[in-house]
Amino acid sequence: MQLFDWLTQTTMGKCLFTMLVSMIPIIELRGGIPFGVALGLPYELAFPSAVIGNILPAPFIIVYIRRIFSLMRKYLPQLNRLVDKLERKAHLKGKKVSKYQYLGLWLFVAIPLPGTGAWTGCLAAAFLDMRLKKAMPAVVLGVITAGCIMIALTHAGINLFSA
């Protein structure tokens, strides 16, 4: 069996595929849950697969993103504009988060809109020097909250189109 067939035709493969899609910046869990359901996963498997996939990169972003950006500036100067853009985004989003600290981080990650989510929330947490031990619970709760919202929206969308 080919890898793509395994990813799209077995339950374990669909769960892994959903996790991988949910790890991608911008798409994240907002795209991962509908993707998993569209693959044929039941909600009770699509939800945890997308949540886990969205959470896995979070601690690495919080802890290492500033070092990664520094190394990119040093060894890949052609990417300086991209790094500048991401840093500006982190500082801009960080202003929204900093007022309410961890509650703000949870709400920021929880709202499934473009420009929010775990990746951007973790980026903001890193630039606000939030400690991993305190930032991760807020990110995890935000991802779970966003997952609940996306399950409801996915279910409503499927019911809307199947009627």
Accessible surface in RSA format (square Angstrom, percent):
REM  Atomic radii and reference values for relative SASA: ProtOr
REM  Chains: A
REM  Algorithm: Lee & Richards
REM  Probe-radius: 1.40
REM  Slices: 20
REM RES _ NUM      All-atoms   Total-Side   Main-Chain    Non-polar    All polar
REM                ABS   REL    ABS   REL    ABS   REL    ABS   REL    ABS   REL
RES MET A   1   167.48  86.7  77.85  51.5  89.63 213.4  88.14  74.9  79.34 105.1
RES GLN A   2   132.50  74.1 129.34  94.5   3.17   7.5  40.91  87.1  91.59  69.5
RES LEU A   3   125.62  70.0 115.19  82.4  10.43  26.2 119.10  83.6   6.52  17.5
RES PHE A   4   130.88  65.5 127.51  79.0   3.36   8.7 128.27  77.8   2.61   7.5
RES ASP A   5    50.15  35.1  50.15  49.9   0.00   0.0   2.14   5.0  48.01  47.9
RES TRP A   6    74.30  29.8  74.30  36.0   0.00   0.0  54.35  29.0  19.95  32.4
RES LEU A   7    18.15  10.1  18.15  13.0   0.00   0.0  18.15  12.7   0.00   0.0
RES THR A   8    29.95  21.3  19.67  19.9  10.28  24.5  16.07  21.6  13.89  21.0
RES GLN A   9   116.94  65.4  87.48  63.9  29.46  70.1  30.50  64.9  86.44  65.6
RES THR A  10    37.26  26.5  32.55  33.0   4.72  11.2  37.26  50.0   0.00   0.0
RES THR A  11    80.62  57.3  74.09  75.1   6.53  15.6  37.04  49.7  43.58  65.9
RES MET A  12   140.04  72.5 132.50  87.7   7.54  18.0 108.61  92.3  31.43  41.6
RES GLY A  13     0.00   0.0   0.00   N/A   0.00   0.0   0.00   0.0   0.00   0.0
RES LYS A  14    38.68  18.9  38.68  23.7   0.00   0.0   2.18   2.0  36.50  38.9
RES CYS A  15    24.14  18.3  24.14  26.9   0.00   0.0  14.00  35.5  10.14  10.9
RES LEU A  16    67.10  37.4  65.82  47.1   1.28   3.2  66.45  46.7   0.65   1.8
RES PHE A  17    42.88  21.5  42.88  26.6   0.00   0.0  42.88  26.0   0.00   0.0
RES THR A  18     0.00   0.0   0.00   0.0   0.00   0.0   0.00   0.0   0.00   0.0
RES MET A  19    40.40  20.9  40.40  26.7   0.00   0.0  21.13  18.0  19.27  25.5
RES LEU A  20    80.67  44.9  77.49  55.4   3.17   8.0  77.58  54.5   3.08   8.3
RES VAL A  21    18.34  12.1  18.12  16.4   0.22   0.5  18.24  15.8   0.10   0.3
RES SER A  22     0.00   0.0   0.00   0.0   0.00   0.0   0.00   0.0   0.00   0.0
RES MET A  23    52.94  27.4  50.36  33.3   2.58   6.1  34.70  29.5  18.24  24.2
RES ILE A  24    76.62  43.6  74.67  55.6   1.96   4.7  76.62  55.2   0.00   0.0
RES PRO A  25    60.10  43.8  56.76  51.7   3.34  12.1  56.76  46.9   3.34  20.8
RES ILE A  26   144.44  82.2 132.95  99.0  11.49  27.7 136.61  98.4   7.83  21.2
RES ILE A  27    72.50  41.3  66.56  49.6   5.94  14.3  72.16  52.0   0.34   0.9
RES GLU A  28     3.95   2.3   3.95   3.0   0.00   0.0   1.50   2.9   2.45   2.0
RES LEU A  29     2.79   1.6   2.79   2.0   0.00   0.0   2.79   2.0   0.00   0.0
RES ARG A  30    39.71  16.7  33.45  17.1   6.26  14.9  22.19  30.3  17.51  10.6
RES GLY A  31    24.75  30.5   0.00   N/A  24.75  30.5  20.74  56.9   4.01   9.0
RES GLY A  32     0.00   0.0   0.00   N/A   0.00   0.0   0.00   0.0   0.00   0.0
RES ILE A  33     0.00   0.0   0.00   0.0   0.00   0.0   0.00   0.0   0.00   0.0
RES PRO A  34    45.32  33.0  41.42  37.8   3.90  14.2  42.15  34.8   3.17  19.7
RES PHE A  35    60.77  30.4  54.82  34.0   5.95  15.5  60.06  36.4   0.71   2.0
RES GLY A  36     0.00   0.0   0.00   N/A   0.00   0.0   0.00   0.0   0.00   0.0
RES VAL A  37    23.29  15.3  14.49  13.1   8.80  21.2  14.49  12.6   8.80  23.9
RES ALA A  38    89.39  82.2  48.15  74.3  41.24  93.8  59.83  84.3  29.56  78.3
RES LEU A  39    36.48  20.3  21.75  15.6  14.73  37.0  25.27  17.7  11.21  30.2
RES GLY A  40    51.68  63.7   0.00   N/A  51.68  63.7  27.92  76.6  23.75  53.2
RES LEU A  41     6.54   3.6   1.56   1.1   4.98  12.5   1.74   1.2   4.80  12.9
RES PRO A  42    59.40  43.3  47.57  43.4  11.83  43.0  59.36  49.0   0.04   0.2
RES TYR A  43    61.41  28.7  59.75  34.0   1.66   4.3  57.45  43.2   3.95   4.9
RES GLU A  44   127.78  73.4 109.81  83.1  17.97  42.8  64.80 125.3  62.99  51.4
RES LEU A  45    63.37  35.3  63.25  45.2   0.12   0.3  63.25  44.4   0.12   0.3
RES ALA A  46     0.00   0.0   0.00   0.0   0.00   0.0   0.00   0.0   0.00   0.0
RES PHE A  47    49.71  24.9  49.71  30.8   0.00   0.0  49.71  30.1   0.00   0.0
RES PRO A  48    51.56  37.6  48.99  44.7   2.57   9.3  51.56  42.6   0.00   0.0
RES SER A  49     8.39   7.1   5.95   7.9   2.44   5.6   2.08   4.4   6.32   8.8
RES ALA A  50     0.00   0.0   0.00   0.0   0.00   0.0   0.00   0.0   0.00   0.0
RES VAL A  51    12.67   8.3  12.67  11.5   0.00   0.0  12.67  11.0   0.00   0.0
RES ILE A  52    85.02  48.4  82.91  61.8   2.11   5.1  84.67  61.0   0.35   1.0
RES GLY A  53     0.00   0.0   0.00   N/A   0.00   0.0   0.00   0.0   0.00   0.0
RES ASN A  54     5.16   3.6   4.32   4.2   0.84   2.0   0.00   0.0   5.16   5.0
RES ILE A  55    31.43  17.9  31.43  23.4   0.00   0.0  31.43  22.6   0.00   0.0
RES LEU A  56    77.78  43.3  75.14  53.8   2.64   6.6  76.77  53.9   1.01   2.7
RES PRO A  57    20.46  14.9  15.21  13.9   5.24  19.1  20.43  16.9   0.02   0.1
RES ALA A  58     0.84   0.8   0.00   0.0   0.84   1.9   0.60   0.9   0.24   0.6
RES PRO A  59    37.12  27.1  36.58  33.3   0.54   2.0  36.88  30.5   0.23   1.5
RES PHE A  60   127.92  64.0 126.41  78.3   1.51   3.9 127.54  77.3   0.38   1.1
RES ILE A  61    12.17   6.9  10.16   7.6   2.02   4.9  12.17   8.8   0.00   0.0
RES ILE A  62    13.65   7.8   3.44   2.6  10.21  24.6   3.44   2.5  10.21  27.7
RES VAL A  63    55.86  36.8  39.72  36.0  16.14  38.9  44.56  38.7  11.30  30.6
RES TYR A  64    95.16  44.4  95.16  54.1   0.00   0.0  50.24  37.8  44.92  55.4
RES ILE A  65    21.07  12.0  21.01  15.7   0.06   0.1  21.01  15.1   0.06   0.2
RES ARG A  66   104.63  43.9  97.01  49.5   7.62  18.1  38.88  53.1  65.75  39.8
RES ARG A  67   143.66  60.3 140.44  71.6   3.22   7.7  61.64  84.2  82.02  49.7
RES ILE A  68    78.83  44.9  78.40  58.4   0.43   1.0  78.77  56.7   0.06   0.2
RES PHE A  69     7.09   3.5   7.09   4.4   0.00   0.0   7.09   4.3   0.00   0.0
RES SER A  70    67.51  57.0  60.06  80.2   7.45  17.2  26.95  57.4  40.56  56.8
RES LEU A  71    96.97  54.0  95.92  68.6   1.05   2.6  96.40  67.7   0.57   1.5
RES MET A  72    33.79  17.5  32.36  21.4   1.43   3.4  24.98  21.2   8.81  11.7
RES ARG A  73    79.14  33.2  69.30  35.3   9.84  23.4  42.08  57.5  37.07  22.5
RES LYS A  74   145.24  70.9 115.49  70.9  29.74  70.8  76.31  68.7  68.93  73.4
RES TYR A  75   140.69  65.7 119.14  67.8  21.55  56.1  91.49  68.8  49.20  60.7
RES LEU A  76    76.01  42.3  75.84  54.3   0.17   0.4  75.84  53.3   0.17   0.5
RES PRO A  77    75.90  55.3  67.69  61.7   8.21  29.8  68.03  56.2   7.87  48.9
RES GLN A  78   137.41  76.8 100.20  73.2  37.21  88.6  64.75 137.8  72.66  55.1
RES LEU A  79    61.93  34.5  60.81  43.5   1.12   2.8  61.93  43.5   0.00   0.0
RES ASN A  80    50.06  34.5  50.06  48.4   0.00   0.0  14.10  33.9  35.96  34.8
RES ARG A  81   205.70  86.4 200.96 102.4   4.74  11.3  80.74 110.3 124.96  75.7
RES LEU A  82    83.42  46.5  76.24  54.5   7.18  18.1  80.10  56.3   3.32   8.9
RES VAL A  83     0.16   0.1   0.16   0.1   0.00   0.0   0.16   0.1   0.00   0.0
RES ASP A  84    49.61  34.7  47.34  47.1   2.26   5.4  10.32  24.3  39.28  39.2
RES LYS A  85   132.01  64.4 130.82  80.3   1.19   2.8  74.20  66.8  57.81  61.6
RES LEU A  86    54.12  30.1  54.12  38.7   0.00   0.0  54.12  38.0   0.00   0.0
RES GLU A  87    40.05  23.0  40.05  30.3   0.00   0.0   6.88  13.3  33.17  27.1
RES ARG A  88   154.35  64.8 148.33  75.6   6.02  14.3  77.35 105.7  77.00  46.7
RES LYS A  89    68.45  33.4  64.11  39.3   4.34  10.3  34.36  30.9  34.09  36.3
RES ALA A  90     0.37   0.3   0.00   0.0   0.37   0.8   0.00   0.0   0.37   1.0
RES HIS A  91    96.56  52.8  92.03  64.0   4.52  11.6  59.59  61.4  36.97  43.0
RES LEU A  92   104.12  58.0 101.21  72.4   2.91   7.3 102.81  72.2   1.31   3.5
RES LYS A  93    28.54  13.9  28.54  17.5   0.00   0.0   3.62   3.3  24.93  26.6
RES GLY A  94     1.07   1.3   0.00   N/A   1.07   1.3   1.07   2.9   0.00   0.0
RES LYS A  95   151.16  73.7 137.15  84.2  14.01  33.3  86.58  77.9  64.58  68.8
RES LYS A  96   127.16  62.0 107.71  66.1  19.45  46.3  77.80  70.0  49.36  52.6
RES VAL A  97     0.56   0.4   0.19   0.2   0.37   0.9   0.56   0.5   0.00   0.0
RES SER A  98    39.88  33.7  32.15  42.9   7.74  17.8  15.01  32.0  24.87  34.8
RES LYS A  99   156.63  76.4 123.19  75.6  33.45  79.6  84.76  76.3  71.87  76.6
RES TYR A 100   121.83  56.9 108.39  61.7  13.44  35.0  84.16  63.2  37.67  46.4
RES GLN A 101    87.10  48.7  87.10  63.7   0.00   0.0  40.12  85.4  46.98  35.6
RES TYR A 102    67.53  31.5  65.38  37.2   2.16   5.6  53.67  40.3  13.86  17.1
RES LEU A 103    99.53  55.4  92.13  65.9   7.40  18.6  96.21  67.6   3.33   8.9
RES GLY A 104     7.01   8.6   0.00   N/A   7.01   8.6   4.49  12.3   2.52   5.6
RES LEU A 105     0.00   0.0   0.00   0.0   0.00   0.0   0.00   0.0   0.00   0.0
RES TRP A 106    72.69  29.2  72.69  35.2   0.00   0.0  71.28  38.0   1.41   2.3
RES LEU A 107    77.35  43.1  77.35  55.3   0.00   0.0  77.35  54.3   0.00   0.0
RES PHE A 108    16.07   8.0  12.01   7.4   4.05  10.6  15.64   9.5   0.43   1.2
RES VAL A 109     2.64   1.7   0.94   0.8   1.71   4.1   0.94   0.8   1.71   4.6
RES ALA A 110     3.87   3.6   3.84   5.9   0.03   0.1   3.87   5.5   0.00   0.0
RES ILE A 111    77.91  44.3  77.56  57.8   0.35   0.8  77.91  56.1   0.00   0.0
RES PRO A 112    24.37  17.8  10.39   9.5  13.98  50.8  10.93   9.0  13.45  83.6
RES LEU A 113   102.33  57.0 102.33  73.2   0.00   0.0 102.33  71.9   0.00   0.0
RES PRO A 114   124.72  90.9 101.54  92.6  23.17  84.2 107.56  88.8  17.16 106.6
RES GLY A 115    22.91  28.3   0.00   N/A  22.91  28.3  13.26  36.4   9.66  21.6
RES THR A 116    17.38  12.4  16.32  16.5   1.06   2.5  16.32  21.9   1.06   1.6
RES GLY A 117     4.54   5.6   0.00   N/A   4.54   5.6   4.54  12.5   0.00   0.0
RES ALA A 118     1.62   1.5   1.27   2.0   0.35   0.8   1.29   1.8   0.33   0.9
RES TRP A 119    70.13  28.1  68.64  33.2   1.49   3.5  68.91  36.7   1.22   2.0
RES THR A 120    11.06   7.9   9.52   9.6   1.54   3.7   1.58   2.1   9.48  14.3
RES GLY A 121     0.00   0.0   0.00   N/A   0.00   0.0   0.00   0.0   0.00   0.0
RES CYS A 122     0.03   0.0   0.03   0.0   0.00   0.0   0.00   0.0   0.03   0.0
RES LEU A 123    14.83   8.3  14.83  10.6   0.00   0.0  14.83  10.4   0.00   0.0
RES ALA A 124     0.06   0.1   0.00   0.0   0.06   0.1   0.00   0.0   0.06   0.2
RES ALA A 125     0.00   0.0   0.00   0.0   0.00   0.0   0.00   0.0   0.00   0.0
RES ALA A 126     4.95   4.6   0.08   0.1   4.87  11.1   2.63   3.7   2.32   6.1
RES PHE A 127    24.11  12.1  11.13   6.9  12.98  33.8  11.13   6.7  12.98  37.2
RES LEU A 128    61.99  34.5  38.31  27.4  23.69  59.5  42.24  29.7  19.75  53.1
RES ASP A 129   105.35  73.8  80.88  80.5  24.47  57.9  33.69  79.3  71.66  71.5
RES MET A 130    13.77   7.1   2.41   1.6  11.36  27.1   5.71   4.9   8.06  10.7
RES ARG A 131   160.56  67.4 154.20  78.6   6.36  15.1  58.74  80.3 101.82  61.7
RES LEU A 132    63.32  35.3  57.14  40.9   6.17  15.5  57.14  40.1   6.17  16.6
RES LYS A 133   158.54  77.3 138.73  85.1  19.81  47.2  93.45  84.1  65.10  69.3
RES LYS A 134   121.68  59.4 113.97  69.9   7.70  18.3  60.73  54.7  60.95  64.9
RES ALA A 135     0.00   0.0   0.00   0.0   0.00   0.0   0.00   0.0   0.00   0.0
RES MET A 136    32.17  16.7  32.14  21.3   0.03   0.1  32.17  27.4   0.00   0.0
RES PRO A 137    71.48  52.1  64.45  58.7   7.03  25.6  71.27  58.8   0.21   1.3
RES ALA A 138     6.96   6.4   3.12   4.8   3.84   8.7   6.11   8.6   0.85   2.3
RES VAL A 139     0.00   0.0   0.00   0.0   0.00   0.0   0.00   0.0   0.00   0.0
RES VAL A 140    43.42  28.6  43.42  39.3   0.00   0.0  43.42  37.7   0.00   0.0
RES LEU A 141   101.87  56.7 101.69  72.8   0.18   0.4 101.69  71.4   0.18   0.5
RES GLY A 142     0.00   0.0   0.00   N/A   0.00   0.0   0.00   0.0   0.00   0.0
RES VAL A 143     0.77   0.5   0.30   0.3   0.47   1.1   0.77   0.7   0.00   0.0
RES ILE A 144    65.58  37.3  65.58  48.9   0.00   0.0  65.58  47.2   0.00   0.0
RES THR A 145    42.17  30.0  38.73  39.3   3.44   8.2  30.95  41.6  11.22  17.0
RES ALA A 146     5.84   5.4   5.84   9.0   0.00   0.0   5.84   8.2   0.00   0.0
RES GLY A 147     0.00   0.0   0.00   N/A   0.00   0.0   0.00   0.0   0.00   0.0
RES CYS A 148    71.18  53.8  62.51  69.7   8.67  20.4  27.53  69.8  43.65  47.1
RES ILE A 149    65.74  37.4  61.74  46.0   4.00   9.6  65.60  47.2   0.14   0.4
RES MET A 150    21.40  11.1  21.40  14.2   0.00   0.0  18.53  15.8   2.87   3.8
RES ILE A 151    37.22  21.2  37.22  27.7   0.00   0.0  37.22  26.8   0.00   0.0
RES ALA A 152    60.38  55.5  49.78  76.8  10.60  24.1  56.63  79.8   3.75   9.9
RES LEU A 153   101.20  56.4  93.41  66.8   7.78  19.6  93.85  65.9   7.35  19.8
RES THR A 154    13.75   9.8   5.25   5.3   8.50  20.3  12.82  17.2   0.93   1.4
RES HIS A 155    84.60  46.2  84.60  58.8   0.00   0.0  62.60  64.5  21.99  25.6
RES ALA A 156    57.11  52.5  47.46  73.2   9.65  22.0  53.39  75.2   3.72   9.8
RES GLY A 157    22.77  28.1   0.00   N/A  22.77  28.1  22.20  60.9   0.57   1.3
RES ILE A 158    73.49  41.8  67.93  50.6   5.56  13.4  72.25  52.0   1.24   3.4
RES ASN A 159    73.48  50.7  67.65  65.4   5.84  14.1  24.66  59.3  48.82  47.2
RES LEU A 160   131.30  73.1 112.26  80.3  19.04  47.9 117.83  82.8  13.47  36.2
RES PHE A 161   173.01  86.6 142.72  88.4  30.29  78.8 145.87  88.4  27.15  77.7
RES SER A 162    86.66  73.2  48.37  64.5  38.29  88.2  44.61  95.0  42.05  58.9
RES ALA A 163   121.88 112.1  50.06  77.3  71.82 163.4  86.50 121.8  35.38  93.7
END  Absolute sums over single chains surface
CHAIN  1 A     9325.3       8170.1       1155.3       6661.0       2664.4
END  Absolute sums over all chains
TOTAL          9325.3       8170.1       1155.3       6661.0       2664.4
